[in-house]
Amino acid sequence: MDVYKINGGRDLKGTIKVSGAKNSAVALIPASILANSEVSIEGLPEIADVFTLKTLLEEIGGVVTFRDGTMTIDPSEMIAMPLPNGNVKKLRASYYLMGAMLGRFGKAVIGLPGGCHLGPRPIDQHIKGFEALGAKVTNEHGSIYLRAEKLRGAKIYLDVASVGATINIMLAAVLAEGRTTIENAAKEPEIIDVATLLSNMGANIKGAGTNIIRIDGVESLSGTAHTIIPDRIEAGTFMIMAAAVGAGVTVDNVIPFHVEALTAKLREMGVEVLEEEERIVIPKPERPLKSVDVKTLVYPGFATDLQQPMTVLLTQADGTSVVTDTIYSARFKHIDELRRMNAAARVEGSSAIIAGPVKLQGASVRATDLRAGAALVLAGLIAEGETEVQAIHHIERGYSNLIGKLSGLGADIRKVSVPEGATSVKDGGNH
């Protein structure tokens, strides 16, 4: 079993570079299926989800190379092969293969996805969209079967502004006949990124990034070259780390506009945040910081993905903070782990109440999902003594070369293999 071992209490200093956006990558790669010639995507993060998608595209006949963050995909020989299980199950965002394959082939069979367990993330809005475009959707033996004689544009109102459904309907609609209008569309930067790729391929999309997207179907799409946007969640994670244990940190390759909600909260806590064109500089903050209340909202509000690292930072703030997650109520599993490290925190309903400042103590803790893992790494960087973070496969799904990047700032963090069962999180002791 691989774990991270962290010796905390060191100041982090220097420049850390943000990788390409995970949530864009998992949609951009399936979007390439819609082209009739070679697509290249630059700046992709080297994470498990990206490698899994490469394998899936190869399974359906794509010719794919991936080197130094650039993926080149020749989709011309792809076939509408069913993907009921195997690699598709490893991937939360495997549902984007539905929209892309439906758009290109008029049919798809995709196994229901895996990924982090964050409570219900239903795909009913995706299905509603596909049906509106003329597809017949059935669930057979845990796989979604999509079939369409012909896809025709439609007016689709999303009951919830889902990023996944917005992108998936876009993928299915770009080659459909006539106009598709998506109302109450999600507005995340990743949607604009996917729309940019599709537009460069020849699609006709207006309004991406607003709540109404209009798509006029085209006959065919051709290959193009595209550079992915930086990962705003990774950037935000590093900004929070800089506020907690930084002695002057520059976060490089970031679009400051994408992290404005976080920047506002950090400034409210007394952290100086200097915005440059593609960099954010956080000088060594005065500590303790001021407590704040945080409520997660859909973009451009405070990202639910940054709520967990933020709760760790708030253990170092002076006073009581309340963090309310309106998006995923199950996203407080890390609070129990933080309490093992001496945090004064409790969960009430969909809120976490955190009192500070406290001295965190190293302990053996377990990541329950991707962002909880990032939060526990941050807690380990703050804590006195050694912290062992288990179940790190969650973290590596979303953060590319995290050990290398943090070591570059002076963190004492390493990945070690320990025998299964050699460590027990139950006893709460320091190993």
N, C-alpha and C positions, 0 to 999 in steps of 0.2 A: 504494500500500500504506500503510495506516495503522499507525503505531507510537506507543508511549508514550516520551517523553523525560523522564528523571527526573534532577534534580540532587540528589544525596544529601547526608547529613550534617546535615540540619536537624532540630531538635527539633519534634515534633508536639505541639500543645497545644489543648485545647478539647473540644467535644462533637461526637460523630459519631453519626448516627442509622442504625439497622439497618433494612433493608427487610423486607418479608414473605418467608416461606420459599420459596425456589425449588422445593425438593423437595415442598412441600405444594401450591404453585400448579399444578404440572404434573399433579397428581391431582385437585385440587378442581375445576378447570375441566372436565375430562371427566366428573366425577361429576354435573355439572349436567344432562347428557344424560338422566339417569334420572328427572328431575322432569317433571310435566305442566304446570307453570306457571313464572313468572319466578323466577330465582335471582340474587341479587346477592352478590358476593364483594368485600370491602373490604380494602385494604392490600396488593394484589398488587404484586410488584416489576415495574418497567418494563424487562423483559429480553426478548431475542429469543424465547425459548421461549414466553413468554406471548402475544406477538403472533402467533407461528406457530399456537398453539392457537386463538386468536380466529378466524384465517382458516379453520382446519380446521372449526370449529363452524359457520361461515358457509357453508362448502362443502356441509355436509349439511343446510342449511336453517334453521340457528339465526339468530335476530336478536340481534346482540351489540353492545353499546356498551362502550367502555373509556375512562374519564376519571379523571384524578387518582388512579390506583391502584384505582378501583372498576370492576369489570366486571359488567354486567347482561346476563343471558342468558335469552332466551325460547326454550325448547326445544320448544314445542308443535307446531311445523310440521316438525320434523326428520324426515328419512327415512333408511333404512338404506342409504345410498349407499356403494359401495366406495371406499376410499381407498388404492389400491395404490401410488401414488408421489407425486412432487411434494413438497408441504409436509411430508407425514408423514415423509419421509426425513430432514428436517433435525433431527428431534427424537428424542433418546434415549428420552424417556418417552412416545412415541406409543403404546406398548403399552397405556397406560391406556384408550385408545379401544376396545381389544378388549373389556375387561371391561364397560365402560359400554354399548357398543352391543350386545354379546351380552345383557346384562341387560335392555335396553329392547326390542330388536327380535328377539332370538333368533338373530341372525346378524350377521356382520361380516367385512369383507375389509380388512386393514390391512397396508401395506407394512412390511417389517422396518426398524427404526429406525436412525438415525445417532447423532450425539453424539460424546463423547470416546472415544478408543481406549484402553481401560484393560485390554486383554486380554479374555478371554472373560467375557461377562456373559450367560450362557445364559438363555433364557426357558422352559426345560423345566419348572420348577416352576409357572409360570403355566399352561402347557398341561395339565400333570397336574391342576391344580385345575379348569380348564374341563371337562376330560373327565370328572372325577368328578361334576360337576354335570349331565352329560348332553350335553355338546356334542361334535360331531365336529370334529376339528381336522386340517387338512391344510396342507402347505406347497406352494404352487404358484407357480412363476415368481418366487420371492423375496417372495411375500406370504403371510400367514397367513389361511386361510379358516376361519371358525368357523360352524358351523350347529347349531342345536338345535331339535327339535320342541317340547320343553318342558324348562325347567331345574328340577331337583329338588335339594333340600338333600342334603348328603353330609358324611361325616367325611373331612377331608383332613389328612394329616400332611405338613408340608413337610420335605424332606430337608435343606435349608438355610434358615435364618431370613431369607428374602429380603423386603425392604421392598416391592419391586415386586410380587412374587407375592402377598404378604399383602393389599395394597391392591386388586390386580386381582381377586382371588377375592371380596373384600368387595363390590366393585362389581357383580360378576356375581351374587352370592348374595342381595342385598337384596330382589330381586323374585322370587326362585325360590320354589318351593313347598316348605314345610317348613323344617326346621332344618339349617343348615350349621355345622359345627364346624371351625375351623382350628387345628390343633395345631402346636406349635413355630413359632408366629407371631412375626414381628419386633415389637419393642417401641418403635420410634422415635416421637418426638413427632408426626411428620408423619402417622402412622397414626391417632393419637388425633384429630388435626385433621380428617382425612377422615371418621372415624367420627362426629365431632361434627356436621359438615355433614349427613351422611346421616341421623343421628338427628333433627336439626332438620327434615329433609324428611319425616320419618315412619317411617324405618327402625327396626328393632328389633335393636340391636347391643349385646352385653354383653362386657366383657373387653378392649376395645381398650387397648393399652399393657401387657398381660400376654401370656404365651405361649399362652394359649388364648382364642380369640375365638368367641363363639356368636352366630349370626345367625338370627333367625326371619323367614322371608320375609313380606312384606306385599303387598297387592293393588296399591297404587300409592303414588307419592311426589309430594309437592307442593313448590312453590317456597318459598324462605326467604331470609333475609339472614344472612351469615356474615362474621366478620372473621378473616383468616388469622393464624397465629402468626408471630412474628418468626423470621428466618433464623438458626439457631444457628451455622451454619458462617460466615456473614458476621460475626456477632458475635464468634466465636472468632478469625477473621482479624484483626479490629480490636483485640482484646485482645492478640494476639501482637505486632501492630505497636506498640501502646502500651508493651509490655514491651521492645521492641527500640529504639525511637527516641522514646518518649513523654516529655513533660515535664509530665505531668498530663493524662490523657485520660479523658473520661466516655463510655462506650458506652451510648447511649440506645435504648430499645425492645428489651429483651432479657429472656428468662426465665432468671434465674441457674441454676435447677435443670437446664436443658437443657445447660449448659456446665460442669457440675461436674467432669467428668474433666479438662478443660483447666485449670480454676481450681486444682485440686489440684496439677497439674504445675507451673504457674507459681509457686505458693507454695513448692513444693519447690525451685525455682530461686532463690528469694529475692525474688520479686516480691510486692508488697503488692496484694491484690485486695479491694476493699470492695464488698460486695453490698448493693444497695438493692432496692426492690420490682421496678422494671422497668428498673433501670440498674445498670451496673457501673463503678466508679471505680478507675482504676489511677494512683496518684501516681507521680511520677518515680522509677523504680527505681534502686537502687545497681547500678553496672556495674563489672566484669564480673559476670555472673550465674553461678550454680553449674550444672555439667553434670548432666544427668539421663538416664535410660534411658526410652524410650517404646515401648509396644507397642500397636498399634491393635487394637481389638476392636469387635464390634457394640455398638450402644447398649445400656446406658449407659456403655460403655467409651470409650476415647479414639478419636475419629472419624478414620477414614482420610482424610476430606476436610481435616482440619487437620494431617495429618502433614507435608505439604510446606512450608507456612509455618513449622511448628515446627522443621523441620531448619534453616531459615535463621536463626531465633532462636538455635539451638544453636551456630551458628558464632561467636556473641558470648559464649558461656558458657565458664567456666574449667574446662578438663579435656576428657575424651573422653566423648562421648555415643553411645549406640547406639539407633537408631530401627528397630523391626521392624514391617513391615506384614503382618499376617496376612490382610488382606482382598483387596487388589489388589497382587500382587507386581510388576506393571509400573509401579507408581507412583513410580519413582525416576528418571525420565527427566530431571528438573530438576537432578539432582546434577552431571551433566556441565556443564550451563550454569553452575551455581554455581562450579565449579572454574575456569571462564574468568574468574570474578570474584575469584579468589584463595582460594576456600574450600578448607580441608583436609578433604576428604570422599571416601569411597569406598563402593562398594556391594559387599556380600558376600552372595550369596543373596538372602534377603528382608529383609536389614537394610542400613541405611546407617550408616557409622561416621564421626562428625564430631568433629574436634579444634578447640579454640578456646582463647582468643579470637583471631580474625584480623581484620585490616583488609580489608574487601572493597573491590575496585577497580571502578569503572564499566567496563562493557563492552557489546558488542552481543550480546544473548541472544534466545532464541526460546522462546515458550511452547508446550509440547507438548499441554497440556490445560488445563482450567479452573483447577484448584487449583495446578498448576505455575505458571500465569500469575500468580496471586495471590502465590505465593512469590517469583517474580522481581521483582515490583513492590516487595515488602518488601525484597528484597536491594538494589534500586536506591535505596530510601529510606535504607538504612544506608550504602551504599558512598560512597567518595570519588570525586568527578568525575561524569561523565554516563553514565547507563545508557540504552541503547535496548532496549525490549522489543518484539519482533516477534510476529506471529500473534496479535494482541490480540483477534481475534474470539472466541477461546476464552474470554477473561476476560469479555467483554461478554455472553456467554451466561448468566453467573451472578451478575455484580455490577452492580447498577443505579447509574448515575451515580458510578462509583468516582472519577473525576477530580475532580468537584465536591466529593465528600465529603472526599477527602484534602486538596484545596486549602484547604478550610475549616479544616483543622487546621494549615495553614502549610506543607504539602508543596509542593515545586517540581516539579510534574508536569504535562505537557501532552500532548495528542494531536496529532500532526502527520502530514501525508501526505508520503511520500517516493516518488520514482519507483521502480517495480519494478526490482530488480537494482542499485539505487544503494548498498545496504548489503549487505555479505556477512558472515554470521556466521562463515564459515570462517576468516577471517584473525585473528579474536580481538582485533583492534586497537580502540582507542577512536576513534569517528568524531566 
